[in-house]
């Protein structure tokens, strides 16, 4: 397992956190998603052999929260 921390400047509320979690959690290889609203950060624990950070970033952007 690996962990990446992404910054998403548009995170403002619990609704944002739920949207991000719903977008990332089902991805194959994603083990855990934590959204830190105050810090505007998304911490993702994932299996590198199954998904890349680039793919996680694309899905985050598609959900409306492009990483900064």
GROMACS elastic network, one bead per residue, 0.5 to 0.9 nm:
[ bonds ]
;  ai    aj funct       b0    kb
    1    31     6  0.82764   500
    1    45     6  0.66093   500
    1    46     6  0.55316   500
    1    48     6  0.67697   500
    2    44     6  0.82491   500
    2    45     6  0.56158   500
    2    46     6  0.54510   500
    2    47     6  0.61791   500
    2    48     6  0.65796   500
    3    43     6  0.68832   500
    3    44     6  0.55354   500
    3    46     6  0.62255   500
    3    47     6  0.86896   500
    4    42     6  0.81807   500
    4    43     6  0.57968   500
    4    44     6  0.54289   500
    4    45     6  0.66276   500
    4    46     6  0.81547   500
    4    53     6  0.73819   500
    5    41     6  0.65671   500
    5    42     6  0.56504   500
    5    44     6  0.64409   500
    5    45     6  0.89282   500
    6    40     6  0.84900   500
    6    41     6  0.55311   500
    6    42     6  0.51198   500
    6    43     6  0.64019   500
    6    44     6  0.81073   500
    6    57     6  0.80068   500
    6    67     6  0.61926   500
    6    68     6  0.77021   500
    7    11     6  0.89757   500
    7    39     6  0.80474   500
    7    40     6  0.57620   500
    7    42     6  0.62770   500
    7    43     6  0.88435   500
    7    66     6  0.85436   500
    7    67     6  0.53705   500
    7    68     6  0.55796   500
    8    11     6  0.60626   500
    8    39     6  0.89927   500
    8    40     6  0.54560   500
    8    41     6  0.58740   500
    8    42     6  0.71686   500
    8    60     6  0.85179   500
    8    61     6  0.89155   500
    8    65     6  0.57193   500
    8    66     6  0.60197   500
    8    68     6  0.56160   500
    9    12     6  0.82724   500
    9    39     6  0.88089   500
    9    40     6  0.56643   500
    9    41     6  0.80045   500
    9    65     6  0.74467   500
    9    66     6  0.78772   500
    9    67     6  0.71755   500
    9    68     6  0.64449   500
   10    16     6  0.82721   500
   10    40     6  0.73503   500
   10    64     6  0.81661   500
   10    65     6  0.59168   500
   10    66     6  0.78801   500
   10    67     6  0.88306   500
   11    14     6  0.86243   500
   11    15     6  0.89449   500
   11    16     6  0.57306   500
   11    17     6  0.71668   500
   11    35     6  0.86966   500
   11    36     6  0.84909   500
   11    37     6  0.59409   500
   11    38     6  0.81759   500
   11    39     6  0.86898   500
   11    40     6  0.54000   500
   11    41     6  0.79520   500
   11    65     6  0.71546   500
   12    15     6  0.81250   500
   12    16     6  0.63573   500
   12    17     6  0.82582   500
   12    37     6  0.61597   500
   12    38     6  0.77204   500
   12    40     6  0.75960   500
   13    16     6  0.52719   500
   13    17     6  0.65664   500
   13    18     6  0.88805   500
   13    37     6  0.63178   500
   13    38     6  0.86995   500
   14    18     6  0.61970   500
   14    19     6  0.86275   500
   14    37     6  0.73909   500
   15    18     6  0.50723   500
   15    19     6  0.61971   500
   15    20     6  0.86411   500
   16    19     6  0.51321   500
   16    20     6  0.62238   500
   16    21     6  0.86016   500
   16    35     6  0.87894   500
   16    37     6  0.82363   500
   16    65     6  0.85236   500
   17    20     6  0.51965   500
   17    21     6  0.61169   500
   17    22     6  0.85803   500
   17    34     6  0.82774   500
   17    35     6  0.56224   500
   17    36     6  0.78467   500
   17    37     6  0.70445   500
   17    42     6  0.87388   500
   18    21     6  0.50900   500
   18    22     6  0.60488   500
   18    23     6  0.85335   500
   18    35     6  0.85190   500
   19    22     6  0.51980   500
   19    23     6  0.61989   500
   19    24     6  0.87354   500
   19    63     6  0.70067   500
   19    64     6  0.87880   500
   20    23     6  0.51173   500
   20    24     6  0.61442   500
   20    25     6  0.82524   500
   20    33     6  0.84157   500
   20    35     6  0.76760   500
   20    42     6  0.83616   500
   20    59     6  0.89399   500
   20    60     6  0.66862   500
   20    63     6  0.65555   500
   20    64     6  0.85204   500
   20    65     6  0.77650   500
   21    24     6  0.53174   500
   21    25     6  0.55028   500
   21    26     6  0.84903   500
   21    32     6  0.89389   500
   21    33     6  0.61136   500
   21    34     6  0.75130   500
   21    35     6  0.75663   500
   22    25     6  0.58003   500
   22    26     6  0.70063   500
   23    26     6  0.68309   500
   23    27     6  0.77211   500
   23    59     6  0.68115   500
   23    60     6  0.70649   500
   23    62     6  0.85305   500
   23    63     6  0.63807   500
   24    27     6  0.56113   500
   24    30     6  0.71788   500
   24    32     6  0.87899   500
   24    33     6  0.70665   500
   24    44     6  0.84218   500
   24    56     6  0.70883   500
   24    59     6  0.68288   500
   24    60     6  0.70711   500
   24    63     6  0.88766   500
   25    28     6  0.83128   500
   25    29     6  0.89873   500
   25    30     6  0.59654   500
   25    31     6  0.71826   500
   25    32     6  0.66241   500
   25    33     6  0.61970   500
   25    44     6  0.88220   500
   26    29     6  0.85606   500
   26    30     6  0.70607   500
   26    31     6  0.89046   500
   27    30     6  0.55885   500
   27    31     6  0.87661   500
   27    51     6  0.80843   500
   27    56     6  0.83928   500
   27    59     6  0.89745   500
   28    31     6  0.84646   500
   28    46     6  0.87551   500
   28    47     6  0.86086   500
   28    50     6  0.65337   500
   28    51     6  0.68456   500
   29    45     6  0.86954   500
   29    46     6  0.53985   500
   29    48     6  0.74047   500
   29    49     6  0.77834   500
   29    51     6  0.56232   500
   29    52     6  0.89447   500
   30    33     6  0.76296   500
   30    44     6  0.71137   500
   30    45     6  0.61648   500
   30    47     6  0.64522   500
   30    50     6  0.83092   500
   30    51     6  0.74587   500
   30    56     6  0.88402   500
   31    44     6  0.75421   500
   31    45     6  0.53866   500
   31    46     6  0.51347   500
   31    47     6  0.73338   500
   32    43     6  0.80217   500
   32    44     6  0.57398   500
   32    45     6  0.50226   500
   32    46     6  0.69929   500
   33    42     6  0.70247   500
   33    43     6  0.58254   500
   33    45     6  0.65628   500
   33    46     6  0.88800   500
   34    41     6  0.83033   500
   34    42     6  0.57527   500
   34    43     6  0.50814   500
   34    44     6  0.65019   500
   34    45     6  0.87238   500
   35    39     6  0.87591   500
   35    40     6  0.75295   500
   35    41     6  0.59799   500
   35    43     6  0.63904   500
   35    44     6  0.87317   500
   36    39     6  0.54892   500
   36    40     6  0.57024   500
   36    41     6  0.51398   500
   36    42     6  0.62037   500
   36    43     6  0.79649   500
   37    41     6  0.67786   500
   37    42     6  0.85033   500
   38    41     6  0.79733   500
   39    42     6  0.88057   500
   41    67     6  0.89782   500
   44    56     6  0.85332   500
   46    49     6  0.88749   500
   46    50     6  0.80215   500
   46    51     6  0.72051   500
   46    52     6  0.84574   500
   46    53     6  0.88342   500
   47    50     6  0.55330   500
   47    51     6  0.63925   500
   47    52     6  0.82990   500
   48    51     6  0.54180   500
   48    52     6  0.59002   500
   48    53     6  0.81087   500
   49    52     6  0.76859   500
   51    54     6  0.83705   500
   51    55     6  0.65836   500
   51    56     6  0.74821   500
   52    55     6  0.52309   500
   52    56     6  0.64796   500
   52    57     6  0.87456   500
   53    56     6  0.50007   500
   53    57     6  0.61492   500
   53    58     6  0.86448   500
   54    57     6  0.50861   500
   54    58     6  0.62575   500
   54    59     6  0.87603   500
   55    58     6  0.50797   500
   55    59     6  0.62892   500
   55    60     6  0.85963   500
   56    59     6  0.52057   500
   56    60     6  0.61420   500
   56    61     6  0.86556   500
   57    60     6  0.50164   500
   57    61     6  0.61708   500
   57    62     6  0.85735   500
   57    66     6  0.72302   500
   57    67     6  0.65047   500
   58    61     6  0.51368   500
   58    62     6  0.61442   500
   58    63     6  0.86712   500
   58    66     6  0.77903   500
   58    67     6  0.87572   500
   59    63     6  0.62367   500
   59    64     6  0.88516   500
   59    65     6  0.88531   500
   59    66     6  0.87418   500
   60    63     6  0.51410   500
   60    64     6  0.67358   500
   60    65     6  0.55081   500
   60    66     6  0.59847   500
   60    67     6  0.71296   500
   61    64     6  0.51401   500
   61    67     6  0.66824   500
   62    65     6  0.71601   500
   62    66     6  0.74781   500
   63    66     6  0.79824   500
   65    68     6  0.88551   500
